[in-house]
Amino acid sequence: MPTTHSSSRCEATASGRWHVADGSLESLKWLALALMVGDHVNKYLLSGQVTTLYLLGRMAMPLFGFVLMYNLARPRMKAASVHRRVVKRLAAFGVLATPAFVLLVGWWPLNIMATLLVATLIAWLLELRTVGHRCLALVTFVVGGTVVEFWWPGLLCCLGARSFIRRPSIKTAIAWLLATASLWLVNGNFAAMAALPLIWGFSRIHVHLERRRWVFYAFYPAHLFVLALALHFASTPRCARACSQVATNLVTAPEVQPLAGAAESARLKPIEGVSAAGGGDSSTNVTKWPP
């Protein structure tokens, strides 16, 4: 059962860093995974016809980014070389996810693991606190944003969360808010901003949930392979008709695009816009970014 934090512990630790209980943070990660799966099922198997799943899925990226940045901002992370280990994990599982990702959306941009990897690299460089490393962090942001999912807004969303976690204040809260709002350029709406009050709400309670460190890393490539396999079988006429009927029951539109056509479209159309920690790809119904 969740319990309520005391006000002082909820808002910040003695060192000034914002505090969220480990179980509550783990709950946010599981919630982000569920939102991501719903969004991907809607996008790849239901032709993107279920608007509710699409809008809920916009919260996955900010949630994954927050969880990652929070864990990297824990005390003594730099001394423990955690950034290096996280980069290696994200790179390894990002490569594992690439074949299924390419089948679903194409080669470019790179999947959400790459987005979180670049955000981790930038955070690592900023931790070193020298002018040279800060310049390198800027270069990493500019160049990395051209090849990763969710582009520069996705990176800004992660870095905005990092800024607030490390030094909670009105100034950093506004910066995080604006960074999250920039995902409008990718999503074509401000649904991602709903993640912020959700994060605040979870920071006010203590959920007793054990941390599963490797769940997201393994789950992301696994669920993409399952979706790619399902999409392959969904291309058969019989399965296409059945899945189309499911989509028809979920939406109010009188007609739903046949799944076979959606499958072909998903294979050929490059991704537009992010997944996790993590996680949350943007839908095919969004504004193209970059223009």
C-alpha positions as CSV (number, residue, x, y, z in Angstrom):
1,M,0.0,0.0,0.0
2,P,1.3,3.5,-0.8
3,T,2.0,5.8,2.1
4,T,2.3,9.6,2.1
5,H,5.7,11.2,2.5
6,S,6.3,14.0,4.9
7,S,6.4,17.4,3.1
8,S,10.1,18.1,3.5
9,R,11.3,14.6,2.4
10,C,9.1,14.7,-0.6
11,E,10.3,17.9,-2.0
12,A,14.1,17.8,-1.4
13,T,16.8,16.0,0.5
14,A,19.2,17.7,2.8
15,S,21.6,18.2,0.0
16,G,19.0,20.0,-2.1
17,R,18.3,17.1,-4.5
18,W,14.6,16.3,-5.2
19,H,13.5,13.1,-3.5
20,V,11.3,10.3,-4.8
21,A,11.0,7.0,-3.0
22,D,12.6,4.1,-4.8
23,G,9.3,2.2,-4.9
24,S,7.5,5.2,-6.4
25,L,10.2,5.6,-9.0
26,E,9.9,2.0,-9.9
27,S,6.2,2.4,-10.2
28,L,6.7,5.2,-12.7
29,K,8.9,3.0,-14.8
30,W,6.3,0.2,-14.9
31,L,3.7,2.7,-15.8
32,A,5.8,4.1,-18.6
33,L,6.4,0.5,-19.9
34,A,2.6,0.0,-20.0
35,L,2.0,3.2,-21.8
36,M,4.7,2.4,-24.3
37,V,3.3,-1.0,-25.1
38,G,-0.3,0.4,-25.5
39,D,1.1,3.1,-27.8
40,H,3.0,0.6,-29.9
41,V,0.2,-1.9,-30.2
42,N,-2.1,1.0,-31.3
43,K,0.5,2.3,-33.8
44,Y,1.7,-1.0,-35.4
45,L,-1.3,-3.4,-35.0
46,L,-4.3,-1.1,-34.9
47,S,-3.3,1.5,-37.5
48,G,-3.1,4.2,-34.9
49,Q,-6.8,4.4,-34.7
50,V,-7.2,4.5,-30.9
51,T,-6.7,8.1,-30.0
52,T,-6.7,7.4,-26.2
53,L,-3.8,5.0,-26.5
54,Y,-1.9,7.5,-28.6
55,L,-2.3,10.4,-26.2
56,L,-1.5,8.3,-23.2
57,G,1.6,7.0,-25.0
58,R,3.0,10.6,-25.2
59,M,3.7,10.4,-21.5
60,A,6.1,7.5,-21.8
61,M,9.1,9.5,-23.0
62,P,9.0,12.1,-20.2
63,L,8.6,9.3,-17.6
64,F,11.5,7.2,-18.9
65,G,13.7,10.3,-19.1
66,F,12.8,11.3,-15.6
67,V,13.5,7.9,-14.1
68,L,16.9,7.7,-15.9
69,M,18.0,11.2,-14.9
70,Y,16.9,10.6,-11.3
71,N,19.0,7.5,-11.0
72,L,22.0,9.2,-12.6
73,A,21.6,12.1,-10.1
74,R,21.9,9.9,-7.0
75,P,24.8,10.7,-4.7
76,R,28.2,9.2,-5.6
77,M,27.1,8.1,-9.0
78,K,30.0,9.8,-10.7
79,A,32.6,8.2,-8.4
80,A,30.9,4.8,-9.0
81,S,31.3,5.2,-12.8
82,V,27.5,4.6,-13.2
83,H,27.3,6.8,-16.3
84,R,29.8,4.5,-18.1
85,R,27.9,1.4,-17.2
86,V,24.5,2.8,-18.2
87,V,26.0,3.9,-21.6
88,K,27.2,0.4,-22.2
89,R,23.9,-1.1,-21.3
90,L,21.9,1.3,-23.4
91,A,24.2,0.7,-26.4
92,A,24.1,-3.1,-26.1
93,F,20.3,-3.4,-25.8
94,G,19.8,-0.6,-28.4
95,V,21.8,-2.8,-30.9
96,L,19.7,-5.8,-29.9
97,A,16.5,-3.8,-30.6
98,T,17.7,-2.5,-33.9
99,P,16.6,-5.4,-36.2
100,A,13.0,-5.4,-35.0
101,F,13.0,-1.6,-34.9
102,V,14.2,-1.4,-38.6
103,L,11.4,-3.9,-39.6
104,L,8.8,-1.7,-37.9
105,V,9.9,1.8,-38.7
106,G,13.2,1.9,-40.7
107,W,16.8,2.7,-40.1
108,W,16.5,6.4,-39.1
109,P,16.2,7.8,-36.6
110,L,17.8,5.4,-34.0
111,N,15.5,3.9,-31.4
112,I,14.7,5.3,-27.9
113,M,17.7,3.5,-26.4
114,A,19.9,5.8,-28.5
115,T,18.0,8.8,-27.2
116,L,18.6,7.8,-23.6
117,L,22.2,7.0,-24.4
118,V,22.9,10.5,-25.8
119,A,21.1,12.1,-22.8
120,T,23.3,10.0,-20.5
121,L,26.4,11.1,-22.3
122,I,25.5,14.7,-22.0
123,A,24.7,14.3,-18.3
124,W,28.1,12.6,-17.8
125,L,30.0,15.4,-19.6
126,L,28.2,18.0,-17.5
127,E,29.1,16.2,-14.3
128,L,32.8,16.7,-15.2
129,R,32.3,20.5,-14.9
130,T,35.0,21.8,-17.1
131,V,34.6,24.2,-20.0
132,G,35.9,21.7,-22.4
133,H,33.5,19.0,-21.3
134,R,30.6,21.5,-21.4
135,C,31.5,22.4,-25.0
136,L,31.6,18.7,-25.8
137,A,28.2,18.2,-24.2
138,L,26.8,20.9,-26.4
139,V,28.3,19.3,-29.5
140,T,26.9,15.9,-28.4
141,F,23.4,17.5,-28.0
142,V,23.5,19.2,-31.5
143,V,24.9,16.2,-33.3
144,G,23.1,13.5,-31.3
145,G,19.7,15.2,-31.8
146,T,19.9,14.6,-35.5
147,V,19.9,10.9,-35.3
148,V,17.9,9.8,-32.3
149,E,14.2,9.3,-31.7
150,F,12.3,12.4,-30.4
151,W,15.3,14.5,-31.7
152,W,16.4,17.5,-29.7
153,P,13.1,17.9,-27.8
154,G,13.6,14.4,-26.3
155,L,17.0,15.3,-25.1
156,L,15.8,18.6,-23.7
157,C,13.1,16.7,-21.8
158,C,15.7,14.5,-20.1
159,L,18.0,17.4,-19.4
160,G,15.2,19.6,-18.0
161,A,14.3,16.8,-15.6
162,R,18.0,16.5,-14.6
163,S,18.2,20.2,-13.8
164,F,15.1,20.1,-11.6
165,I,16.1,16.9,-9.8
166,R,19.5,18.3,-8.9
167,R,18.4,21.8,-7.9
168,P,14.7,22.0,-7.4
169,S,13.5,25.6,-7.7
170,I,10.9,27.7,-9.6
171,K,13.6,28.4,-12.3
172,T,14.5,24.8,-12.9
173,A,10.8,23.8,-12.7
174,I,10.0,26.3,-15.5
175,A,12.9,25.0,-17.5
176,W,11.7,21.4,-17.2
177,L,8.1,22.5,-18.1
178,L,9.3,24.2,-21.2
179,A,11.6,21.3,-22.2
180,T,8.7,18.9,-21.9
181,A,6.4,21.3,-23.8
182,S,9.0,21.2,-26.7
183,L,7.9,17.7,-27.4
184,W,4.9,19.4,-29.2
185,L,7.3,19.7,-32.1
186,V,7.4,15.9,-32.4
187,N,4.0,14.9,-31.1
188,G,1.9,17.7,-32.5
189,N,0.2,18.1,-29.1
190,F,1.0,18.8,-25.4
191,A,-0.1,15.4,-24.1
192,A,3.4,14.7,-22.8
193,M,3.1,17.4,-20.2
194,A,0.6,15.3,-18.4
195,A,3.6,13.3,-17.2
196,L,4.7,16.2,-14.9
197,P,1.8,16.2,-12.5
198,L,1.9,12.4,-12.5
199,I,5.5,12.5,-11.4
200,W,4.7,15.0,-8.7
201,G,1.9,12.9,-7.5
202,F,4.1,9.8,-7.2
203,S,6.7,11.9,-5.4
204,R,4.1,12.5,-2.6
205,I,3.7,8.8,-1.9
206,H,5.8,5.8,-1.0
207,V,4.9,2.7,-3.0
208,H,6.5,-0.5,-1.8
209,L,7.8,-2.0,-5.0
210,E,11.1,-3.8,-5.5
211,R,13.4,-2.4,-8.1
212,R,14.0,-4.5,-11.2
213,R,17.1,-3.0,-12.7
214,W,17.2,-5.0,-16.0
215,V,13.5,-5.1,-16.8
216,F,13.4,-2.1,-19.2
217,Y,16.7,-3.0,-20.9
218,A,15.5,-6.5,-21.7
219,F,11.8,-5.7,-22.3
220,Y,12.3,-3.0,-24.9
221,P,13.9,-5.2,-27.6
222,A,11.8,-8.2,-26.7
223,H,8.5,-6.4,-27.1
224,L,9.6,-4.9,-30.5
225,F,10.4,-8.4,-31.8
226,V,7.0,-9.6,-30.6
227,L,5.3,-6.7,-32.4
228,A,7.3,-7.3,-35.6
229,L,6.3,-11.0,-35.5
230,A,2.7,-10.1,-34.9
231,L,2.8,-7.6,-37.7
232,H,4.1,-10.3,-40.1
233,F,1.3,-12.6,-39.3
234,A,-1.2,-9.8,-39.3
235,S,-0.4,-9.3,-43.0
236,T,-2.4,-12.4,-43.9
237,P,-5.9,-11.5,-45.1
238,R,-7.7,-13.5,-42.4
239,C,-5.8,-12.0,-39.5
240,A,-6.1,-8.5,-41.1
241,R,-9.8,-8.8,-41.1
242,A,-9.9,-9.9,-37.5
243,C,-7.6,-7.2,-36.2
244,S,-9.4,-4.6,-38.2
245,Q,-12.6,-5.7,-36.5
246,V,-10.9,-5.2,-33.1
247,A,-9.9,-1.7,-34.0
248,T,-13.4,-1.0,-35.2
249,N,-14.7,-2.0,-31.8
250,L,-12.3,0.3,-30.1
251,V,-13.0,3.5,-32.0
252,T,-16.1,5.3,-33.1
253,A,-14.9,5.8,-36.7
254,P,-17.1,3.9,-39.2
255,E,-14.2,2.6,-41.2
256,V,-10.8,1.4,-40.1
257,Q,-7.8,1.0,-42.5
258,P,-7.2,-2.8,-43.1
259,L,-4.3,-4.0,-41.0
260,A,-2.5,-5.4,-44.0
261,G,-2.2,-1.9,-45.4
262,A,-1.2,-0.5,-42.0
263,A,1.5,-3.2,-41.8
264,E,3.0,-2.2,-45.2
265,S,2.8,1.5,-44.2
266,A,4.6,0.8,-40.9
267,R,7.4,-1.0,-42.7
268,L,8.0,1.6,-45.3
269,K,7.4,4.9,-43.4
270,P,10.3,6.2,-41.3
271,I,9.6,7.0,-37.8
272,E,8.4,10.5,-37.0
273,G,9.4,11.9,-33.9
274,V,10.5,8.6,-29.3
275,S,10.2,5.1,-26.6
276,A,11.4,3.7,-21.3
277,A,13.7,3.7,-20.0
278,G,12.9,3.7,-22.5
279,G,10.6,4.2,-24.5
280,G,7.5,5.8,-26.0
281,D,7.7,6.1,-29.8
282,S,5.7,8.9,-31.4
283,S,2.7,8.0,-33.5
284,T,2.4,8.1,-37.3
285,N,-0.3,10.8,-36.9
286,V,2.1,13.5,-35.8
287,T,3.9,16.5,-37.2
288,K,7.1,15.5,-39.0
289,W,10.3,16.6,-37.3
290,P,12.6,18.0,-38.5
291,P,10.4,19.7,-41.2
